[in-house]
């Protein structure tokens, strides 16, 4: 039991289970899943579907943070990807065809790769601090997305494109399948090959890893490119779900949710140690918190405060030092008469 309580995933998983049970108390059908027209529906399915963009971005953020970096531009990259794809479909001579949708998606994915490569270039080649390098794109990216859409909300009508965020395959939402596939590929590449160990080595000590013969620059560049790819696909999910590109609000503050998911999952912000499973649990906690807010009827203006309180509690429960301090305060102080002094 002691070893179980000390495991870094115990408290996040427990917090997720408690949140689900809390919602079940207020809604008797919360945990139920029904089949309608061959598709799965229910609150649990909605949490997974709506949380798919956060899961994707948190996945890329995990590897970036593991390499001792940070990527604040993922929300802007998601907005740019949605703006480019929707603008291409909107201005195409045949805006309803599958070919148009596929081309728009491909252009958006390439844009995400290019933007990720740009962040990696600034960090690994130029040597700019990651928080500054990605803050540049975070600020300028929204403006770039607005330039693409001319400051307007671009609506499209393309069933193939809409299927990315709102479609179903084998009874499950396609967005869930995309997130699951990305998670599986990242897990295989980082845990079944040497890539994960190399990322951890660079995150623990970039100088020592470079002196040991590792190409730290290429590894750092790779994780930022992967983060840009994840952000672009998440942007496609967000825009296709509403069949529109909103440069101002698409992916807004999603970088904060991704960082919180990574931290809750037990990944060290100092670099090195990381947990993909923990990130998945953290992202599900963030999305379940949003659902809980609506279930409990908490005012929208208090949503961020409620999420912050829950995140702080989970992080404190994970902290060994916090649990030790709390245990010391609860430990009874021995009475003076019980203290024996050896002469």
VOLUMLO-476075 format. One record per residue (C-alpha): residue number from 1; x, y, z. Coordinates in Angstrom, 1 decimal. Layout:
BEGIN
<rec seq="NUM" xx="X" yy="Y" zz="Z"/>
...
// end
This chain:
BEGIN
<rec seq="1" xx="0.0" yy="0.0" zz="0.0"/>
<rec seq="2" xx="2.9" yy="2.4" zz="0.8"/>
<rec seq="3" xx="4.5" yy="1.7" zz="-2.6"/>
<rec seq="4" xx="1.1" yy="2.2" zz="-4.3"/>
<rec seq="5" xx="0.5" yy="5.6" zz="-2.6"/>
<rec seq="6" xx="4.0" yy="6.7" zz="-3.6"/>
<rec seq="7" xx="3.5" yy="5.9" zz="-7.3"/>
<rec seq="8" xx="3.2" yy="9.1" zz="-9.4"/>
<rec seq="9" xx="0.0" yy="8.0" zz="-11.1"/>
<rec seq="10" xx="-1.9" yy="6.9" zz="-8.1"/>
<rec seq="11" xx="-3.3" yy="10.3" zz="-7.1"/>
<rec seq="12" xx="-4.1" yy="11.5" zz="-10.6"/>
<rec seq="13" xx="-6.0" yy="8.3" zz="-11.3"/>
<rec seq="14" xx="-7.8" yy="8.6" zz="-7.9"/>
<rec seq="15" xx="-8.7" yy="12.2" zz="-8.7"/>
<rec seq="16" xx="-10.1" yy="11.2" zz="-12.1"/>
<rec seq="17" xx="-12.2" yy="8.5" zz="-10.5"/>
<rec seq="18" xx="-13.5" yy="10.8" zz="-7.8"/>
<rec seq="19" xx="-14.5" yy="13.4" zz="-10.4"/>
<rec seq="20" xx="-16.4" yy="10.8" zz="-12.4"/>
<rec seq="21" xx="-18.2" yy="9.6" zz="-9.3"/>
<rec seq="22" xx="-19.1" yy="13.2" zz="-8.3"/>
<rec seq="23" xx="-20.7" yy="13.7" zz="-11.7"/>
<rec seq="24" xx="-22.5" yy="10.4" zz="-11.3"/>
<rec seq="25" xx="-24.0" yy="11.6" zz="-8.0"/>
<rec seq="26" xx="-25.6" yy="14.6" zz="-9.7"/>
<rec seq="27" xx="-26.5" yy="12.8" zz="-12.9"/>
<rec seq="28" xx="-27.7" yy="9.2" zz="-12.7"/>
<rec seq="29" xx="-26.9" yy="8.5" zz="-16.3"/>
<rec seq="30" xx="-23.5" yy="10.1" zz="-16.4"/>
<rec seq="31" xx="-21.5" yy="6.8" zz="-16.6"/>
<rec seq="32" xx="-24.0" yy="5.2" zz="-19.0"/>
<rec seq="33" xx="-23.0" yy="4.6" zz="-22.7"/>
<rec seq="34" xx="-25.7" yy="4.0" zz="-25.3"/>
<rec seq="35" xx="-25.7" yy="2.8" zz="-28.9"/>
<rec seq="36" xx="-27.7" yy="4.9" zz="-31.3"/>
<rec seq="37" xx="-27.6" yy="4.4" zz="-35.1"/>
<rec seq="38" xx="-24.5" yy="2.2" zz="-34.6"/>
<rec seq="39" xx="-22.6" yy="5.0" zz="-32.8"/>
<rec seq="40" xx="-21.6" yy="5.2" zz="-29.1"/>
<rec seq="41" xx="-23.0" yy="8.2" zz="-27.2"/>
<rec seq="42" xx="-22.8" yy="9.3" zz="-23.6"/>
<rec seq="43" xx="-21.0" yy="11.7" zz="-21.2"/>
<rec seq="44" xx="-17.9" yy="9.5" zz="-21.2"/>
<rec seq="45" xx="-17.7" yy="9.5" zz="-25.0"/>
<rec seq="46" xx="-18.2" yy="13.3" zz="-24.9"/>
<rec seq="47" xx="-15.3" yy="13.7" zz="-22.5"/>
<rec seq="48" xx="-13.0" yy="11.6" zz="-24.7"/>
<rec seq="49" xx="-14.1" yy="13.4" zz="-27.9"/>
<rec seq="50" xx="-13.9" yy="16.9" zz="-26.6"/>
<rec seq="51" xx="-10.7" yy="16.1" zz="-24.8"/>
<rec seq="52" xx="-9.0" yy="14.7" zz="-27.9"/>
<rec seq="53" xx="-7.4" yy="18.0" zz="-29.0"/>
<rec seq="54" xx="-6.0" yy="18.5" zz="-25.5"/>
<rec seq="55" xx="-4.7" yy="15.0" zz="-25.4"/>
<rec seq="56" xx="-2.9" yy="15.5" zz="-28.7"/>
<rec seq="57" xx="-1.3" yy="18.8" zz="-27.8"/>
<rec seq="58" xx="-0.4" yy="17.5" zz="-24.3"/>
<rec seq="59" xx="1.3" yy="14.5" zz="-26.0"/>
<rec seq="60" xx="3.6" yy="16.8" zz="-28.0"/>
<rec seq="61" xx="4.1" yy="19.0" zz="-25.0"/>
<rec seq="62" xx="5.2" yy="16.1" zz="-22.9"/>
<rec seq="63" xx="8.2" yy="15.4" zz="-25.2"/>
<rec seq="64" xx="9.1" yy="19.0" zz="-25.4"/>
<rec seq="65" xx="9.1" yy="19.4" zz="-21.6"/>
<rec seq="66" xx="11.0" yy="16.2" zz="-21.2"/>
<rec seq="67" xx="13.8" yy="17.8" zz="-23.4"/>
<rec seq="68" xx="13.9" yy="20.7" zz="-20.9"/>
<rec seq="69" xx="11.8" yy="23.0" zz="-23.1"/>
<rec seq="70" xx="8.3" yy="24.5" zz="-23.3"/>
<rec seq="71" xx="6.0" yy="25.3" zz="-26.2"/>
<rec seq="72" xx="3.6" yy="28.2" zz="-25.6"/>
<rec seq="73" xx="2.7" yy="28.5" zz="-29.3"/>
<rec seq="74" xx="0.5" yy="25.3" zz="-29.7"/>
<rec seq="75" xx="-2.8" yy="27.2" zz="-29.4"/>
<rec seq="76" xx="-1.7" yy="29.7" zz="-32.1"/>
<rec seq="77" xx="-0.5" yy="26.8" zz="-34.3"/>
<rec seq="78" xx="-3.9" yy="25.1" zz="-33.9"/>
<rec seq="79" xx="-5.7" yy="28.3" zz="-34.9"/>
<rec seq="80" xx="-3.4" yy="28.7" zz="-37.9"/>
<rec seq="81" xx="-4.0" yy="25.2" zz="-39.0"/>
<rec seq="82" xx="-7.8" yy="25.5" zz="-38.8"/>
<rec seq="83" xx="-7.7" yy="28.9" zz="-40.6"/>
<rec seq="84" xx="-5.6" yy="27.6" zz="-43.4"/>
<rec seq="85" xx="-7.7" yy="24.5" zz="-44.0"/>
<rec seq="86" xx="-11.0" yy="26.2" zz="-43.8"/>
<rec seq="87" xx="-9.9" yy="29.1" zz="-46.0"/>
<rec seq="88" xx="-8.6" yy="26.7" zz="-48.6"/>
<rec seq="89" xx="-11.9" yy="24.8" zz="-48.6"/>
<rec seq="90" xx="-13.9" yy="28.0" zz="-48.6"/>
<rec seq="91" xx="-12.1" yy="29.5" zz="-51.6"/>
<rec seq="92" xx="-11.9" yy="26.2" zz="-53.6"/>
<rec seq="93" xx="-14.0" yy="25.8" zz="-56.8"/>
<rec seq="94" xx="-15.4" yy="22.6" zz="-55.4"/>
<rec seq="95" xx="-15.7" yy="23.2" zz="-51.6"/>
<rec seq="96" xx="-17.7" yy="20.0" zz="-50.9"/>
<rec seq="97" xx="-15.4" yy="17.4" zz="-52.4"/>
<rec seq="98" xx="-13.2" yy="14.9" zz="-50.6"/>
<rec seq="99" xx="-10.2" yy="16.0" zz="-52.6"/>
<rec seq="100" xx="-10.6" yy="19.6" zz="-51.5"/>
<rec seq="101" xx="-10.8" yy="18.5" zz="-47.9"/>
<rec seq="102" xx="-7.8" yy="16.3" zz="-48.1"/>
<rec seq="103" xx="-5.7" yy="19.0" zz="-49.7"/>
<rec seq="104" xx="-6.7" yy="21.5" zz="-47.1"/>
<rec seq="105" xx="-5.8" yy="19.1" zz="-44.3"/>
<rec seq="106" xx="-2.5" yy="18.3" zz="-45.9"/>
<rec seq="107" xx="-1.6" yy="22.0" zz="-46.2"/>
<rec seq="108" xx="-2.5" yy="22.6" zz="-42.6"/>
<rec seq="109" xx="-0.4" yy="19.7" zz="-41.4"/>
<rec seq="110" xx="2.6" yy="20.9" zz="-43.5"/>
<rec seq="111" xx="2.1" yy="24.4" zz="-41.9"/>
<rec seq="112" xx="2.2" yy="22.8" zz="-38.4"/>
<rec seq="113" xx="5.4" yy="21.0" zz="-39.3"/>
<rec seq="114" xx="7.0" yy="24.2" zz="-40.6"/>
<rec seq="115" xx="6.0" yy="26.2" zz="-37.5"/>
<rec seq="116" xx="7.3" yy="23.4" zz="-35.2"/>
<rec seq="117" xx="10.5" yy="23.4" zz="-37.2"/>
<rec seq="118" xx="10.7" yy="27.2" zz="-36.7"/>
<rec seq="119" xx="10.4" yy="26.8" zz="-33.0"/>
<rec seq="120" xx="13.0" yy="24.1" zz="-33.0"/>
<rec seq="121" xx="15.4" yy="26.2" zz="-35.0"/>
<rec seq="122" xx="15.1" yy="29.1" zz="-32.6"/>
<rec seq="123" xx="15.7" yy="26.9" zz="-29.6"/>
<rec seq="124" xx="18.3" yy="24.4" zz="-30.8"/>
<rec seq="125" xx="20.2" yy="26.4" zz="-33.4"/>
<rec seq="126" xx="19.9" yy="30.0" zz="-32.4"/>
<rec seq="127" xx="19.9" yy="29.2" zz="-28.7"/>
<rec seq="128" xx="17.0" yy="31.3" zz="-27.6"/>
<rec seq="129" xx="15.3" yy="30.3" zz="-24.4"/>
<rec seq="130" xx="12.3" yy="28.0" zz="-25.2"/>
<rec seq="131" xx="9.7" yy="30.2" zz="-23.4"/>
<rec seq="132" xx="10.8" yy="33.3" zz="-25.3"/>
<rec seq="133" xx="11.1" yy="31.5" zz="-28.7"/>
<rec seq="134" xx="7.6" yy="30.0" zz="-28.5"/>
<rec seq="135" xx="6.1" yy="33.1" zz="-27.0"/>
<rec seq="136" xx="7.0" yy="34.9" zz="-30.2"/>
<rec seq="137" xx="4.9" yy="32.5" zz="-32.3"/>
<rec seq="138" xx="2.2" yy="32.5" zz="-29.6"/>
<rec seq="139" xx="1.8" yy="36.3" zz="-30.0"/>
<rec seq="140" xx="2.3" yy="36.5" zz="-33.7"/>
<rec seq="141" xx="0.4" yy="33.3" zz="-34.6"/>
<rec seq="142" xx="-3.0" yy="34.7" zz="-33.7"/>
<rec seq="143" xx="-2.3" yy="37.7" zz="-35.9"/>
<rec seq="144" xx="-1.2" yy="35.4" zz="-38.7"/>
<rec seq="145" xx="-4.4" yy="33.3" zz="-38.4"/>
<rec seq="146" xx="-6.5" yy="36.5" zz="-38.5"/>
<rec seq="147" xx="-4.6" yy="37.6" zz="-41.7"/>
<rec seq="148" xx="-5.4" yy="34.3" zz="-43.3"/>
<rec seq="149" xx="-9.1" yy="34.6" zz="-42.5"/>
<rec seq="150" xx="-9.2" yy="38.4" zz="-42.9"/>
<rec seq="151" xx="-10.5" yy="38.7" zz="-39.4"/>
<rec seq="152" xx="-13.7" yy="36.8" zz="-40.2"/>
<rec seq="153" xx="-15.1" yy="33.5" zz="-39.1"/>
<rec seq="154" xx="-14.8" yy="31.3" zz="-42.1"/>
<rec seq="155" xx="-17.6" yy="28.6" zz="-42.3"/>
<rec seq="156" xx="-17.4" yy="25.6" zz="-44.6"/>
<rec seq="157" xx="-19.7" yy="22.9" zz="-45.7"/>
<rec seq="158" xx="-17.7" yy="19.8" zz="-46.4"/>
<rec seq="159" xx="-18.9" yy="16.4" zz="-44.9"/>
<rec seq="160" xx="-15.4" yy="14.9" zz="-45.3"/>
<rec seq="161" xx="-13.8" yy="17.7" zz="-43.4"/>
<rec seq="162" xx="-16.5" yy="17.7" zz="-40.7"/>
<rec seq="163" xx="-15.9" yy="14.0" zz="-40.1"/>
<rec seq="164" xx="-12.5" yy="14.7" zz="-38.6"/>
<rec seq="165" xx="-14.0" yy="16.3" zz="-35.5"/>
<rec seq="166" xx="-17.6" yy="15.1" zz="-35.6"/>
<rec seq="167" xx="-17.6" yy="11.9" zz="-37.6"/>
<rec seq="168" xx="-17.7" yy="8.2" zz="-36.5"/>
<rec seq="169" xx="-15.8" yy="5.1" zz="-37.5"/>
<rec seq="170" xx="-16.6" yy="1.7" zz="-36.1"/>
<rec seq="171" xx="-19.0" yy="3.3" zz="-33.6"/>
<rec seq="172" xx="-16.4" yy="5.6" zz="-32.1"/>
<rec seq="173" xx="-15.7" yy="9.3" zz="-32.8"/>
<rec seq="174" xx="-12.9" yy="9.7" zz="-35.3"/>
<rec seq="175" xx="-11.2" yy="12.3" zz="-33.1"/>
<rec seq="176" xx="-10.8" yy="9.7" zz="-30.4"/>
<rec seq="177" xx="-9.3" yy="7.2" zz="-32.8"/>
<rec seq="178" xx="-6.8" yy="9.8" zz="-34.1"/>
<rec seq="179" xx="-5.7" yy="10.7" zz="-30.6"/>
<rec seq="180" xx="-5.4" yy="7.0" zz="-29.7"/>
<rec seq="181" xx="-3.3" yy="6.3" zz="-32.8"/>
<rec seq="182" xx="-1.0" yy="9.3" zz="-32.1"/>
<rec seq="183" xx="-0.6" yy="8.1" zz="-28.5"/>
<rec seq="184" xx="0.2" yy="4.5" zz="-29.6"/>
<rec seq="185" xx="2.7" yy="5.7" zz="-32.2"/>
<rec seq="186" xx="4.4" yy="8.0" zz="-29.7"/>
<rec seq="187" xx="4.5" yy="5.3" zz="-27.0"/>
<rec seq="188" xx="6.0" yy="2.8" zz="-29.4"/>
<rec seq="189" xx="8.7" yy="5.2" zz="-30.7"/>
<rec seq="190" xx="9.7" yy="6.5" zz="-27.2"/>
<rec seq="191" xx="9.4" yy="3.3" zz="-25.2"/>
<rec seq="192" xx="10.3" yy="0.6" zz="-27.7"/>
<rec seq="193" xx="13.2" yy="2.4" zz="-29.3"/>
<rec seq="194" xx="16.1" yy="4.4" zz="-27.9"/>
<rec seq="195" xx="14.4" yy="7.7" zz="-28.8"/>
<rec seq="196" xx="12.7" yy="8.0" zz="-25.3"/>
<rec seq="197" xx="16.0" yy="7.5" zz="-23.6"/>
<rec seq="198" xx="17.7" yy="10.0" zz="-25.8"/>
<rec seq="199" xx="15.1" yy="12.6" zz="-25.0"/>
<rec seq="200" xx="15.4" yy="12.0" zz="-21.3"/>
<rec seq="201" xx="19.2" yy="12.3" zz="-21.6"/>
<rec seq="202" xx="19.0" yy="15.6" zz="-23.3"/>
<rec seq="203" xx="16.5" yy="16.8" zz="-20.8"/>
<rec seq="204" xx="18.5" yy="15.8" zz="-17.8"/>
<rec seq="205" xx="21.8" yy="17.4" zz="-19.0"/>
<rec seq="206" xx="22.1" yy="18.7" zz="-22.5"/>
<rec seq="207" xx="25.8" yy="19.5" zz="-22.2"/>
<rec seq="208" xx="26.7" yy="16.1" zz="-20.9"/>
<rec seq="209" xx="24.6" yy="14.3" zz="-23.5"/>
<rec seq="210" xx="26.3" yy="16.4" zz="-26.2"/>
<rec seq="211" xx="29.7" yy="15.5" zz="-24.8"/>
<rec seq="212" xx="28.7" yy="11.8" zz="-24.8"/>
<rec seq="213" xx="28.1" yy="12.0" zz="-28.5"/>
<rec seq="214" xx="24.4" yy="12.5" zz="-28.7"/>
<rec seq="215" xx="23.0" yy="14.9" zz="-31.3"/>
<rec seq="216" xx="21.1" yy="17.1" zz="-28.8"/>
<rec seq="217" xx="20.3" yy="19.7" zz="-31.4"/>
<rec seq="218" xx="18.5" yy="17.2" zz="-33.7"/>
<rec seq="219" xx="16.6" yy="15.6" zz="-30.8"/>
<rec seq="220" xx="15.4" yy="19.0" zz="-29.6"/>
<rec seq="221" xx="14.4" yy="20.0" zz="-33.1"/>
<rec seq="222" xx="12.5" yy="16.7" zz="-33.5"/>
<rec seq="223" xx="10.3" yy="17.2" zz="-30.4"/>
<rec seq="224" xx="9.3" yy="20.7" zz="-31.5"/>
<rec seq="225" xx="8.4" yy="19.5" zz="-34.9"/>
<rec seq="226" xx="6.3" yy="16.7" zz="-33.3"/>
<rec seq="227" xx="4.6" yy="19.3" zz="-31.1"/>
<rec seq="228" xx="3.8" yy="21.4" zz="-34.1"/>
<rec seq="229" xx="2.3" yy="18.4" zz="-35.8"/>
<rec seq="230" xx="0.1" yy="17.5" zz="-32.8"/>
<rec seq="231" xx="-1.1" yy="21.1" zz="-32.6"/>
<rec seq="232" xx="-2.0" yy="21.2" zz="-36.3"/>
<rec seq="233" xx="-4.0" yy="18.0" zz="-36.1"/>
<rec seq="234" xx="-5.7" yy="19.3" zz="-32.9"/>
<rec seq="235" xx="-6.6" yy="22.6" zz="-34.8"/>
<rec seq="236" xx="-8.2" yy="20.5" zz="-37.5"/>
<rec seq="237" xx="-10.3" yy="18.7" zz="-34.9"/>
<rec seq="238" xx="-11.4" yy="22.0" zz="-33.4"/>
<rec seq="239" xx="-12.3" yy="23.7" zz="-36.6"/>
<rec seq="240" xx="-13.9" yy="20.6" zz="-38.3"/>
<rec seq="241" xx="-16.1" yy="20.0" zz="-35.2"/>
<rec seq="242" xx="-17.8" yy="23.4" zz="-35.7"/>
<rec seq="243" xx="-17.1" yy="23.5" zz="-39.5"/>
<rec seq="244" xx="-15.6" yy="27.0" zz="-39.1"/>
<rec seq="245" xx="-12.3" yy="28.7" zz="-38.4"/>
<rec seq="246" xx="-12.3" yy="31.3" zz="-35.6"/>
<rec seq="247" xx="-8.8" yy="32.8" zz="-35.4"/>
<rec seq="248" xx="-9.6" yy="34.6" zz="-32.1"/>
<rec seq="249" xx="-11.0" yy="31.7" zz="-30.1"/>
<rec seq="250" xx="-9.8" yy="28.4" zz="-31.6"/>
<rec seq="251" xx="-7.3" yy="26.8" zz="-29.3"/>
<rec seq="252" xx="-7.4" yy="29.7" zz="-26.9"/>
<rec seq="253" xx="-5.6" yy="28.8" zz="-23.6"/>
<rec seq="254" xx="-5.2" yy="25.2" zz="-24.7"/>
<rec seq="255" xx="-1.5" yy="25.5" zz="-24.1"/>
<rec seq="256" xx="-2.2" yy="26.1" zz="-20.4"/>
<rec seq="257" xx="-4.5" yy="23.0" zz="-20.3"/>
<rec seq="258" xx="-1.8" yy="20.9" zz="-22.0"/>
<rec seq="259" xx="0.9" yy="22.1" zz="-19.6"/>
<rec seq="260" xx="-1.3" yy="21.3" zz="-16.6"/>
<rec seq="261" xx="-2.1" yy="17.9" zz="-18.0"/>
<rec seq="262" xx="1.6" yy="17.2" zz="-18.3"/>
<rec seq="263" xx="2.4" yy="18.4" zz="-14.8"/>
<rec seq="264" xx="-0.5" yy="16.4" zz="-13.3"/>
<rec seq="265" xx="0.7" yy="13.3" zz="-15.1"/>
<rec seq="266" xx="4.0" yy="13.5" zz="-13.2"/>
<rec seq="267" xx="6.4" yy="14.8" zz="-15.9"/>
<rec seq="268" xx="9.1" yy="17.0" zz="-14.5"/>
<rec seq="269" xx="9.2" yy="20.6" zz="-15.7"/>
<rec seq="270" xx="13.0" yy="20.4" zz="-15.1"/>
<rec seq="271" xx="13.3" yy="17.9" zz="-18.0"/>
<rec seq="272" xx="14.2" yy="14.3" zz="-18.2"/>
<rec seq="273" xx="11.6" yy="12.1" zz="-16.5"/>
<rec seq="274" xx="8.2" yy="11.9" zz="-18.3"/>
<rec seq="275" xx="5.1" yy="9.8" zz="-18.5"/>
<rec seq="276" xx="2.8" yy="9.5" zz="-21.5"/>
<rec seq="277" xx="0.2" yy="7.6" zz="-19.6"/>
<rec seq="278" xx="0.3" yy="10.2" zz="-16.9"/>
<rec seq="279" xx="-0.2" yy="12.9" zz="-19.5"/>
<rec seq="280" xx="-3.3" yy="11.0" zz="-20.8"/>
<rec seq="281" xx="-4.7" yy="10.8" zz="-17.3"/>
<rec seq="282" xx="-4.0" yy="14.5" zz="-16.8"/>
<rec seq="283" xx="-5.7" yy="15.5" zz="-20.0"/>
<rec seq="284" xx="-8.8" yy="13.5" zz="-19.0"/>
<rec seq="285" xx="-8.8" yy="15.2" zz="-15.6"/>
<rec seq="286" xx="-8.8" yy="18.6" zz="-17.3"/>
<rec seq="287" xx="-11.6" yy="17.7" zz="-19.6"/>
<rec seq="288" xx="-13.6" yy="16.0" zz="-16.9"/>
<rec seq="289" xx="-13.2" yy="19.2" zz="-14.8"/>
<rec seq="290" xx="-14.8" yy="21.2" zz="-17.6"/>
<rec seq="291" xx="-17.7" yy="18.7" zz="-17.7"/>
<rec seq="292" xx="-18.0" yy="18.8" zz="-13.9"/>
<rec seq="293" xx="-18.4" yy="22.6" zz="-14.0"/>
<rec seq="294" xx="-21.4" yy="22.3" zz="-16.2"/>
<rec seq="295" xx="-22.9" yy="19.4" zz="-14.2"/>
<rec seq="296" xx="-22.6" yy="21.2" zz="-10.9"/>
<rec seq="297" xx="-23.9" yy="24.4" zz="-12.3"/>
<rec seq="298" xx="-20.9" yy="26.5" zz="-11.4"/>
<rec seq="299" xx="-21.0" yy="30.0" zz="-13.0"/>
<rec seq="300" xx="-18.8" yy="30.3" zz="-16.1"/>
<rec seq="301" xx="-16.8" yy="33.1" zz="-14.6"/>
<rec seq="302" xx="-15.7" yy="30.8" zz="-11.7"/>
<rec seq="303" xx="-14.7" yy="27.9" zz="-14.0"/>
<rec seq="304" xx="-11.0" yy="28.8" zz="-14.1"/>
<rec seq="305" xx="-10.8" yy="29.2" zz="-10.4"/>
<rec seq="306" xx="-12.5" yy="25.8" zz="-9.8"/>
<rec seq="307" xx="-10.1" yy="24.1" zz="-12.2"/>
<rec seq="308" xx="-7.1" yy="25.8" zz="-10.6"/>
<rec seq="309" xx="-8.2" yy="24.6" zz="-7.1"/>
<rec seq="310" xx="-8.6" yy="21.0" zz="-8.2"/>
<rec seq="311" xx="-5.2" yy="21.0" zz="-10.0"/>
<rec seq="312" xx="-3.5" yy="22.5" zz="-6.9"/>
<rec seq="313" xx="-5.0" yy="19.8" zz="-4.7"/>
<rec seq="314" xx="-3.9" yy="17.0" zz="-7.1"/>
<rec seq="315" xx="-0.3" yy="18.4" zz="-7.3"/>
<rec seq="316" xx="-0.1" yy="18.7" zz="-3.5"/>
<rec seq="317" xx="-1.2" yy="15.1" zz="-3.2"/>
<rec seq="318" xx="1.5" yy="14.1" zz="-5.6"/>
<rec seq="319" xx="4.2" yy="16.0" zz="-3.8"/>
<rec seq="320" xx="6.2" yy="13.8" zz="-1.4"/>
<rec seq="321" xx="7.3" yy="16.9" zz="0.5"/>
<rec seq="322" xx="3.8" yy="18.1" zz="1.0"/>
<rec seq="323" xx="2.6" yy="14.7" zz="2.3"/>
<rec seq="324" xx="5.6" yy="14.6" zz="4.6"/>
<rec seq="325" xx="4.8" yy="18.0" zz="6.1"/>
<rec seq="326" xx="1.2" yy="17.2" zz="6.5"/>
<rec seq="327" xx="2.1" yy="14.0" zz="8.2"/>
<rec seq="328" xx="4.4" yy="15.8" zz="10.7"/>
<rec seq="329" xx="1.6" yy="18.2" zz="11.7"/>
<rec seq="330" xx="-0.8" yy="15.3" zz="12.4"/>
<rec seq="331" xx="1.8" yy="13.4" zz="14.4"/>
<rec seq="332" xx="1.0" yy="13.8" zz="18.1"/>
<rec seq="333" xx="3.7" yy="15.5" zz="20.2"/>
<rec seq="334" xx="4.8" yy="13.2" zz="23.1"/>
<rec seq="335" xx="4.1" yy="14.5" zz="26.6"/>
<rec seq="336" xx="6.9" yy="15.7" zz="28.8"/>
<rec seq="337" xx="6.4" yy="12.9" zz="31.3"/>
<rec seq="338" xx="6.9" yy="10.3" zz="28.6"/>
<rec seq="339" xx="10.3" yy="11.6" zz="27.6"/>
<rec seq="340" xx="13.1" yy="9.6" zz="29.2"/>
<rec seq="341" xx="16.4" yy="11.3" zz="29.5"/>
<rec seq="342" xx="19.5" yy="9.0" zz="29.9"/>
<rec seq="343" xx="21.9" yy="10.2" zz="32.5"/>
// end
